[in-house]
């Protein structure tokens, strides 16, 4: 039997979205993610897979919201275990890279070793929460140039409005691919972007983007 949060009011939805945009408390942000996703009729396993939570944790938040409302944003959950070291997207990146021949990526060797694979992934993928912009010289430069940095909450890169587009791009242009060079990959991405801009109303495309876009 599928469980969902009760219907939320416009005011409740607006409050949850404010938490996603403004809160620096990752505890409350995670709970808000679950509630909003469930309100969009995502099933418990789907929410768990999308955000890297356990199904037990998602069920706890859903039931808690139905019983106590926003009090669940503050209550403790002692059985959710430790946070996963890697989310589904990161695991997928590691597997895809390991299954690709190094020479197809422009590297001079014929097979991977763990150190080589680690060095390549760290050097050629996005690293959430790396935050080099927190260095003193960056902050000082921003102050001198009247620039304000707006930080996303920890582990919430999906709040970036571009993030939902990366999910679809990965599905349509990168997943299960075997490009022989960065040039081939870049060409495939350009072709996808052209197609996407012409077919932005495509049902499957909209479903993927809406699933990860709560803003």
Helices and strands as residue ranges (DSSP letters): H 10-22, H 26-39, H 44-51, H 55-68, G 69-73, H 88-98, G 102-105, H 114-124, G 132-134, H 136-144, G 157-159, H 163-169, I 170-174, H 182-198, H 203-211
